[in-house]
Amino acid sequence: MTTTTTTTRKSCIAKCESVKEKGGGGIRCTGGAKEEAAAATTTNNNSQSSPNPAPKPTTNQDLLAMLDSFRYTGGGGGITSTRAEGTSSKPSPNPNPCTPKTIKRKSPPSGVGVIVDGPDEEKGKKKRKSKEAKLKEEEEVVATNNRKRKKTEMNEKEEEEDKERKKRSRPRSAMTAKEKYMDCYKRVETGNTWEPPVSPYGLLQECHYTDPWRVLIICMLLNITSGVQVNRVLDEIFALCPNAEAATNVRQEDLASLIKPLGLSDLRSKRMMKLSRQYLENDWTHVTQLHGVGKYAADAYAIFCVGKPDQVVPEDHKLVDYWKFVCKMRN
């Protein structure tokens, strides 16, 4: 029993000395632990010198009480023995075991604990900046492309509108020399038996196709005028001058008074009388040679009088409707 206790004490003393040599607030033996260590050393020396040393009675409970007296302390970080003479070796219990002990930490000195960007983080920042710059460049490229596309679309629309304006502004009488002398515009022969079909559109020329002069006069009156307005005065005009010969013999003032509700009565009455005089002459071969006959009147003449609607392409919306109707009927 004495040999075992001596060995255990030796191991404890050796551990204490090894920690003490390392420094930094290691193990400090104070009080009863230091005295027991010294007694253990003396006993060991006596046992080696005398053959029958007088062992000091020591139990395992004393050794365990000595080991239990060591505890961790907060400030220095080392292990110290707090057992003093005449005190108990058991640690004082925590007054409130539910709440853990809080350790106050001192604020780190300047420069300690500050996070400094390393090379990897700097590279990451550079990559992020480069990505943001690329995204901005892509957005700018997309925006410029959209602006260019809108400009091109605007230009295309403007060009189309200009073409339409030119078509509208172009007078209907503007025809090329080749167009004016087409076969469909030739003077109607005496043996022509063409009868245009009656359409649901109710054009004024449909009722007067037997007299080409009347068809031309109706087209002249419809210039910048609606069919409803012309229809109101048409019966009176044809009652005053039922044919081209009668139109050349009436007074211009009387004809102008009938045309006055349509506007431009003086100009239209003069054109009507001049057209009637040329129509009675036999020196013209194509209707386009007559005074005041443009594309609209020539196309109407070819459709209603000559009977060749497939050789013309009219532009007036009312005449276009009838022209499509006739082409379907013939096909």
C-alpha positions as a Markdown table, in Angstrom:
| # | Residue | x | y | z |
|---|---|---|---|---|
| 1 | Met | 0.0 | 0.0 | 0.0 |
| 2 | Thr | 2.8 | 2.4 | 0.8 |
| 3 | Thr | 4.7 | 1.7 | -2.4 |
| 4 | Thr | 1.6 | 2.4 | -4.5 |
| 5 | Thr | 0.8 | 5.6 | -2.8 |
| 6 | Thr | 4.4 | 6.8 | -3.2 |
| 7 | Thr | 4.3 | 6.0 | -6.9 |
| 8 | Thr | 1.1 | 8.0 | -7.3 |
| 9 | Arg | 2.5 | 11.0 | -5.6 |
| 10 | Lys | 5.6 | 10.8 | -7.7 |
| 11 | Ser | 3.5 | 10.9 | -10.8 |
| 12 | Cys | 1.5 | 13.9 | -9.6 |
| 13 | Ile | 4.6 | 15.8 | -8.6 |
| 14 | Ala | 6.3 | 15.0 | -12.0 |
| 15 | Lys | 3.2 | 16.4 | -13.8 |
| 16 | Cys | 3.2 | 19.5 | -11.7 |
| 17 | Glu | 6.9 | 20.1 | -12.3 |
| 18 | Ser | 6.5 | 19.6 | -16.1 |
| 19 | Val | 3.7 | 22.1 | -16.3 |
| 20 | Lys | 5.6 | 24.5 | -14.2 |
| 21 | Glu | 8.6 | 24.4 | -16.5 |
| 22 | Lys | 6.5 | 25.2 | -19.5 |
| 23 | Gly | 5.5 | 28.5 | -17.9 |
| 24 | Gly | 2.5 | 30.8 | -18.9 |
| 25 | Gly | 0.5 | 30.3 | -15.7 |
| 26 | Gly | 0.9 | 26.5 | -15.4 |
| 27 | Ile | 0.2 | 24.4 | -12.3 |
| 28 | Arg | 1.1 | 26.0 | -9.0 |
| 29 | Cys | 1.0 | 23.8 | -5.9 |
| 30 | Thr | 0.0 | 25.7 | -2.8 |
| 31 | Gly | -1.0 | 24.8 | 0.7 |
| 32 | Gly | -1.4 | 21.1 | 1.6 |
| 33 | Ala | -0.5 | 19.9 | -1.8 |
| 34 | Lys | 3.0 | 21.4 | -1.6 |
| 35 | Glu | 3.6 | 20.0 | 1.9 |
| 36 | Glu | 2.4 | 16.5 | 0.8 |
| 37 | Ala | 4.7 | 16.7 | -2.2 |
| 38 | Ala | 7.7 | 17.5 | 0.1 |
| 39 | Ala | 6.7 | 14.8 | 2.5 |
| 40 | Ala | 6.5 | 12.4 | -0.3 |
| 41 | Thr | 10.0 | 13.3 | -1.4 |
| 42 | Thr | 11.4 | 12.9 | 2.1 |
| 43 | Thr | 9.7 | 9.5 | 2.5 |
| 44 | Asn | 11.2 | 8.4 | -0.8 |
| 45 | Asn | 14.7 | 9.4 | 0.3 |
| 46 | Asn | 14.3 | 7.7 | 3.6 |
| 47 | Ser | 13.0 | 4.5 | 2.0 |
| 48 | Gln | 16.1 | 4.4 | -0.2 |
| 49 | Ser | 18.6 | 5.0 | 2.6 |
| 50 | Ser | 17.1 | 2.8 | 5.4 |
| 51 | Pro | 16.1 | -0.8 | 4.7 |
| 52 | Asn | 13.0 | -0.5 | 6.8 |
| 53 | Pro | 11.6 | 3.1 | 6.6 |
| 54 | Ala | 8.7 | 4.2 | 8.7 |
| 55 | Pro | 5.9 | 4.9 | 6.0 |
| 56 | Lys | 3.5 | 7.7 | 6.6 |
| 57 | Pro | 0.0 | 6.5 | 6.6 |
| 58 | Thr | -1.8 | 7.9 | 3.4 |
| 59 | Thr | -5.0 | 6.9 | 1.8 |
| 60 | Asn | -6.4 | 7.1 | -1.7 |
| 61 | Gln | -9.1 | 9.5 | -0.5 |
| 62 | Asp | -6.5 | 12.1 | 0.5 |
| 63 | Leu | -4.9 | 11.8 | -3.0 |
| 64 | Leu | -8.2 | 12.2 | -4.7 |
| 65 | Ala | -9.1 | 15.2 | -2.5 |
| 66 | Met | -5.8 | 16.8 | -3.5 |
| 67 | Leu | -6.5 | 16.2 | -7.3 |
| 68 | Asp | -10.0 | 17.5 | -6.9 |
| 69 | Ser | -8.7 | 20.8 | -5.4 |
| 70 | Phe | -7.3 | 21.9 | -8.8 |
| 71 | Arg | -9.6 | 23.9 | -11.1 |
| 72 | Tyr | -9.4 | 26.2 | -14.1 |
| 73 | Thr | -9.3 | 30.0 | -13.5 |
| 74 | Gly | -10.4 | 32.7 | -16.0 |
| 75 | Gly | -7.6 | 35.4 | -16.2 |
| 76 | Gly | -4.3 | 33.5 | -16.5 |
| 77 | Gly | -5.5 | 30.4 | -18.2 |
| 78 | Gly | -3.5 | 28.1 | -15.9 |
| 79 | Ile | -4.4 | 25.5 | -13.3 |
| 80 | Thr | -4.1 | 26.6 | -9.6 |
| 81 | Ser | -4.8 | 24.8 | -6.4 |
| 82 | Thr | -7.1 | 26.8 | -4.1 |
| 83 | Arg | -7.1 | 24.4 | -1.1 |
| 84 | Ala | -5.7 | 26.2 | 1.9 |
| 85 | Glu | -5.0 | 25.0 | 5.3 |
| 86 | Gly | -8.2 | 24.3 | 7.3 |
| 87 | Thr | -10.5 | 24.6 | 4.2 |
| 88 | Ser | -12.5 | 22.0 | 2.4 |
| 89 | Ser | -11.1 | 20.6 | -0.9 |
| 90 | Lys | -14.6 | 20.5 | -2.7 |
| 91 | Pro | -15.3 | 23.4 | -5.1 |
| 92 | Ser | -18.1 | 25.8 | -4.1 |
| 93 | Pro | -21.3 | 25.0 | -5.9 |
| 94 | Asn | -22.8 | 27.4 | -8.5 |
| 95 | Pro | -25.6 | 29.4 | -6.9 |
| 96 | Asn | -27.7 | 29.2 | -10.1 |
| 97 | Pro | -26.8 | 26.1 | -12.0 |
| 98 | Cys | -29.2 | 26.9 | -14.8 |
| 99 | Thr | -27.3 | 30.0 | -15.9 |
| 100 | Pro | -23.8 | 29.4 | -17.2 |
| 101 | Lys | -20.9 | 31.5 | -16.0 |
| 102 | Thr | -20.2 | 34.5 | -18.3 |
| 103 | Ile | -16.6 | 35.3 | -19.1 |
| 104 | Lys | -15.9 | 39.0 | -19.6 |
| 105 | Arg | -13.7 | 39.4 | -22.7 |
| 106 | Lys | -11.5 | 42.4 | -23.0 |
| 107 | Ser | -11.6 | 44.3 | -26.3 |
| 108 | Pro | -8.8 | 43.4 | -28.6 |
| 109 | Pro | -6.0 | 45.9 | -29.0 |
| 110 | Ser | -5.8 | 48.1 | -32.1 |
| 111 | Gly | -5.0 | 46.0 | -35.2 |
| 112 | Val | -6.2 | 42.8 | -33.6 |
| 113 | Gly | -9.4 | 41.1 | -34.9 |
| 114 | Val | -9.7 | 43.5 | -37.9 |
| 115 | Ile | -10.5 | 41.6 | -41.1 |
| 116 | Val | -8.1 | 42.6 | -43.8 |
| 117 | Asp | -9.0 | 41.7 | -47.4 |
| 118 | Gly | -6.7 | 39.0 | -48.7 |
| 119 | Pro | -5.6 | 38.5 | -52.3 |
| 120 | Asp | -8.5 | 36.1 | -53.0 |
| 121 | Glu | -11.0 | 38.7 | -51.8 |
| 122 | Glu | -9.4 | 41.4 | -53.9 |
| 123 | Lys | -9.6 | 39.1 | -56.9 |
| 124 | Gly | -13.2 | 38.4 | -56.2 |
| 125 | Lys | -13.9 | 42.1 | -56.0 |
| 126 | Lys | -12.1 | 42.7 | -59.3 |
| 127 | Lys | -14.2 | 39.9 | -60.9 |
| 128 | Arg | -17.4 | 41.4 | -59.6 |
| 129 | Lys | -16.5 | 44.8 | -60.9 |
| 130 | Ser | -15.6 | 43.3 | -64.3 |
| 131 | Lys | -18.9 | 41.4 | -64.5 |
| 132 | Glu | -20.8 | 44.6 | -63.6 |
| 133 | Ala | -18.9 | 46.5 | -66.3 |
| 134 | Lys | -19.7 | 43.8 | -68.9 |
| 135 | Leu | -23.4 | 43.9 | -67.9 |
| 136 | Lys | -23.5 | 47.7 | -68.3 |
| 137 | Glu | -21.8 | 47.4 | -71.7 |
| 138 | Glu | -24.3 | 44.7 | -72.8 |
| 139 | Glu | -27.2 | 46.9 | -71.6 |
| 140 | Glu | -25.8 | 49.9 | -73.5 |
| 141 | Val | -25.4 | 47.8 | -76.7 |
| 142 | Val | -28.9 | 46.5 | -76.4 |
| 143 | Ala | -30.2 | 50.0 | -75.9 |
| 144 | Thr | -28.3 | 51.4 | -78.9 |
| 145 | Asn | -29.6 | 48.5 | -81.0 |
| 146 | Asn | -33.2 | 49.2 | -79.9 |
| 147 | Arg | -32.7 | 52.9 | -80.8 |
| 148 | Lys | -31.3 | 52.0 | -84.2 |
| 149 | Arg | -34.1 | 49.6 | -84.9 |
| 150 | Lys | -36.7 | 52.2 | -83.9 |
| 151 | Lys | -35.1 | 54.7 | -86.2 |
| 152 | Thr | -35.0 | 52.3 | -89.1 |
| 153 | Glu | -38.7 | 51.4 | -88.4 |
| 154 | Met | -39.5 | 55.1 | -88.3 |
| 155 | Asn | -37.6 | 55.7 | -91.5 |
| 156 | Glu | -39.4 | 52.9 | -93.2 |
| 157 | Lys | -42.8 | 54.2 | -92.1 |
| 158 | Glu | -41.9 | 57.7 | -93.2 |
| 159 | Glu | -40.8 | 56.4 | -96.6 |
| 160 | Glu | -44.1 | 54.4 | -97.0 |
| 161 | Glu | -46.1 | 57.5 | -95.9 |
| 162 | Asp | -44.2 | 59.6 | -98.4 |
| 163 | Lys | -44.9 | 57.1 | -101.2 |
| 164 | Glu | -48.6 | 57.1 | -100.2 |
| 165 | Arg | -48.6 | 60.9 | -100.1 |
| 166 | Lys | -47.0 | 61.1 | -103.6 |
| 167 | Lys | -49.6 | 58.6 | -104.9 |
| 168 | Arg | -52.4 | 60.8 | -103.4 |
| 169 | Ser | -50.9 | 64.0 | -104.6 |
| 170 | Arg | -50.3 | 62.7 | -108.1 |
| 171 | Pro | -53.2 | 63.9 | -110.2 |
| 172 | Arg | -55.3 | 61.1 | -111.6 |
| 173 | Ser | -55.0 | 62.6 | -115.1 |
| 174 | Ala | -51.3 | 62.0 | -115.0 |
| 175 | Met | -50.8 | 59.2 | -117.5 |
| 176 | Thr | -47.9 | 58.2 | -119.6 |
| 177 | Ala | -48.1 | 58.5 | -123.4 |
| 178 | Lys | -48.2 | 54.7 | -123.7 |
| 179 | Glu | -51.1 | 54.4 | -121.3 |
| 180 | Lys | -53.1 | 57.1 | -123.0 |
| 181 | Tyr | -53.1 | 55.2 | -126.3 |
| 182 | Met | -54.1 | 51.8 | -125.0 |
| 183 | Asp | -56.7 | 49.7 | -126.8 |
| 184 | Cys | -59.2 | 50.0 | -124.0 |
| 185 | Tyr | -59.3 | 53.8 | -124.4 |
| 186 | Lys | -60.1 | 53.7 | -128.1 |
| 187 | Arg | -63.2 | 55.3 | -129.5 |
| 188 | Val | -66.3 | 53.1 | -129.2 |
| 189 | Glu | -67.3 | 51.4 | -132.4 |
| 190 | Thr | -70.8 | 51.6 | -133.7 |
| 191 | Gly | -71.4 | 47.8 | -133.4 |
| 192 | Asn | -70.4 | 47.5 | -129.8 |
| 193 | Thr | -73.0 | 45.5 | -127.8 |
| 194 | Trp | -71.3 | 45.6 | -124.3 |
| 195 | Glu | -73.8 | 45.9 | -121.4 |
| 196 | Pro | -72.2 | 46.3 | -118.0 |
| 197 | Pro | -73.9 | 44.3 | -115.2 |
| 198 | Val | -75.8 | 46.1 | -112.5 |
| 199 | Ser | -73.9 | 46.0 | -109.3 |
| 200 | Pro | -75.1 | 46.5 | -105.6 |
| 201 | Tyr | -72.9 | 49.6 | -105.4 |
| 202 | Gly | -75.3 | 51.8 | -107.5 |
| 203 | Leu | -72.8 | 53.9 | -109.5 |
| 204 | Leu | -74.2 | 56.7 | -111.5 |
| 205 | Gln | -72.4 | 55.5 | -114.7 |
| 206 | Glu | -74.3 | 52.2 | -114.7 |
| 207 | Cys | -77.6 | 53.9 | -115.8 |
| 208 | His | -75.9 | 56.0 | -118.6 |
| 209 | Tyr | -73.5 | 53.4 | -120.2 |
| 210 | Thr | -75.4 | 53.7 | -123.6 |
| 211 | Asp | -74.1 | 57.3 | -124.1 |
| 212 | Pro | -70.3 | 57.6 | -123.6 |
| 213 | Trp | -70.6 | 61.4 | -123.5 |
| 214 | Arg | -72.8 | 61.2 | -120.4 |
| 215 | Val | -70.3 | 58.8 | -118.7 |
| 216 | Leu | -67.6 | 61.4 | -119.2 |
| 217 | Ile | -69.8 | 64.3 | -118.0 |
| 218 | Ile | -70.6 | 62.3 | -114.8 |
| 219 | Cys | -66.9 | 61.6 | -114.1 |
| 220 | Met | -66.2 | 65.3 | -114.6 |
| 221 | Leu | -68.9 | 66.3 | -112.1 |
| 222 | Leu | -67.7 | 63.7 | -109.6 |
| 223 | Asn | -64.3 | 65.4 | -109.4 |
| 224 | Ile | -63.9 | 66.5 | -105.7 |
| 225 | Thr | -67.6 | 65.9 | -105.2 |
| 226 | Ser | -69.6 | 63.0 | -103.7 |
| 227 | Gly | -72.0 | 60.9 | -105.7 |
| 228 | Val | -75.0 | 62.0 | -103.5 |
| 229 | Gln | -74.4 | 65.7 | -104.4 |
| 230 | Val | -74.1 | 64.9 | -108.1 |
| 231 | Asn | -77.2 | 62.8 | -108.1 |
| 232 | Arg | -79.3 | 65.7 | -106.9 |
| 233 | Val | -78.5 | 67.9 | -109.9 |
| 234 | Leu | -77.8 | 65.3 | -112.5 |
| 235 | Asp | -81.4 | 65.0 | -113.8 |
| 236 | Glu | -81.7 | 68.8 | -114.3 |
| 237 | Ile | -78.4 | 68.9 | -116.1 |
| 238 | Phe | -79.3 | 66.2 | -118.5 |
| 239 | Ala | -82.8 | 67.7 | -119.0 |
| 240 | Leu | -81.1 | 71.0 | -120.1 |
| 241 | Cys | -78.6 | 69.3 | -122.3 |
| 242 | Pro | -79.4 | 65.6 | -123.0 |
| 243 | Asn | -76.5 | 65.1 | -125.4 |
| 244 | Ala | -73.3 | 66.6 | -126.6 |
| 245 | Glu | -74.9 | 68.7 | -129.3 |
| 246 | Ala | -77.3 | 70.3 | -126.9 |
| 247 | Ala | -74.6 | 71.1 | -124.5 |
| 248 | Thr | -72.8 | 73.1 | -127.1 |
| 249 | Asn | -75.9 | 75.2 | -127.8 |
| 250 | Val | -76.9 | 76.1 | -124.2 |
| 251 | Arg | -75.8 | 79.3 | -122.4 |
| 252 | Gln | -72.9 | 78.9 | -120.0 |
| 253 | Glu | -74.7 | 80.9 | -117.3 |
| 254 | Asp | -77.6 | 78.5 | -117.4 |
| 255 | Leu | -75.4 | 75.5 | -117.1 |
| 256 | Ala | -73.3 | 77.1 | -114.3 |
| 257 | Ser | -76.4 | 77.9 | -112.3 |
| 258 | Leu | -77.3 | 74.2 | -112.2 |
| 259 | Ile | -73.8 | 73.2 | -111.3 |
| 260 | Lys | -73.5 | 75.9 | -108.5 |
| 261 | Pro | -74.4 | 73.5 | -105.6 |
| 262 | Leu | -71.3 | 71.4 | -106.5 |
| 263 | Gly | -68.9 | 74.3 | -106.5 |
| 264 | Leu | -66.6 | 75.6 | -109.2 |
| 265 | Ser | -69.6 | 76.1 | -111.4 |
| 266 | Asp | -67.9 | 78.5 | -113.9 |
| 267 | Leu | -64.9 | 76.2 | -114.4 |
| 268 | Arg | -66.9 | 73.1 | -114.7 |
| 269 | Ser | -69.4 | 74.6 | -117.1 |
| 270 | Lys | -66.6 | 75.8 | -119.4 |
| 271 | Arg | -64.9 | 72.3 | -119.3 |
| 272 | Met | -68.2 | 70.6 | -120.1 |
| 273 | Met | -68.9 | 72.7 | -123.1 |
| 274 | Lys | -65.4 | 72.4 | -124.5 |
| 275 | Leu | -65.5 | 68.6 | -124.0 |
| 276 | Ser | -68.8 | 68.4 | -125.8 |
| 277 | Arg | -67.4 | 70.3 | -128.8 |
| 278 | Gln | -64.3 | 68.0 | -129.1 |
| 279 | Tyr | -66.5 | 64.9 | -128.6 |
| 280 | Leu | -68.6 | 65.9 | -131.7 |
| 281 | Glu | -65.5 | 66.1 | -133.8 |
| 282 | Asn | -64.3 | 63.1 | -135.6 |
| 283 | Asp | -60.5 | 63.7 | -135.4 |
| 284 | Trp | -59.9 | 61.9 | -132.0 |
| 285 | Thr | -59.1 | 58.2 | -131.7 |
| 286 | His | -58.7 | 57.7 | -128.0 |
| 287 | Val | -60.9 | 59.2 | -125.2 |
| 288 | Thr | -57.7 | 60.5 | -123.5 |
| 289 | Gln | -57.3 | 63.1 | -126.2 |
| 290 | Leu | -60.5 | 64.9 | -125.1 |
| 291 | His | -60.3 | 68.0 | -122.8 |
| 292 | Gly | -60.6 | 67.3 | -119.1 |
| 293 | Val | -60.4 | 63.5 | -119.4 |
| 294 | Gly | -58.0 | 61.9 | -116.9 |
| 295 | Lys | -57.3 | 58.4 | -115.6 |
| 296 | Tyr | -60.6 | 58.2 | -113.7 |
| 297 | Ala | -62.8 | 59.2 | -116.6 |
| 298 | Ala | -60.8 | 57.0 | -119.0 |
| 299 | Asp | -61.0 | 53.9 | -116.8 |
| 300 | Ala | -64.8 | 54.5 | -116.4 |
| 301 | Tyr | -65.1 | 54.8 | -120.2 |
| 302 | Ala | -63.2 | 51.5 | -120.7 |
| 303 | Ile | -65.3 | 49.7 | -118.1 |
| 304 | Phe | -68.8 | 51.0 | -118.9 |
| 305 | Cys | -68.6 | 51.9 | -122.6 |
| 306 | Val | -65.8 | 49.8 | -124.3 |
| 307 | Gly | -66.2 | 46.7 | -122.2 |
| 308 | Lys | -62.6 | 46.0 | -121.4 |
| 309 | Pro | -62.3 | 46.1 | -117.6 |
| 310 | Asp | -59.5 | 43.5 | -117.6 |
| 311 | Gln | -57.1 | 46.0 | -119.3 |
| 312 | Val | -57.3 | 48.8 | -116.7 |
| 313 | Val | -56.5 | 49.1 | -113.0 |
| 314 | Pro | -58.6 | 52.0 | -111.5 |
| 315 | Glu | -57.7 | 54.0 | -108.5 |
| 316 | Asp | -60.9 | 55.5 | -107.3 |
| 317 | His | -62.4 | 53.4 | -104.4 |
| 318 | Lys | -65.9 | 53.4 | -105.8 |
| 319 | Leu | -64.8 | 52.5 | -109.3 |
| 320 | Val | -62.4 | 49.9 | -107.9 |
| 321 | Asp | -65.3 | 48.1 | -106.1 |
| 322 | Tyr | -67.3 | 48.0 | -109.4 |
| 323 | Trp | -64.3 | 46.9 | -111.3 |
| 324 | Lys | -63.7 | 44.0 | -109.0 |
| 325 | Phe | -67.3 | 43.1 | -109.2 |
| 326 | Val | -67.2 | 43.1 | -113.1 |
| 327 | Cys | -64.0 | 41.0 | -113.2 |
| 328 | Lys | -65.5 | 38.4 | -110.9 |
| 329 | Met | -68.6 | 38.2 | -113.1 |
| 330 | Arg | -66.6 | 37.8 | -116.2 |
| 331 | Asn | -64.4 | 35.1 | -114.8 |
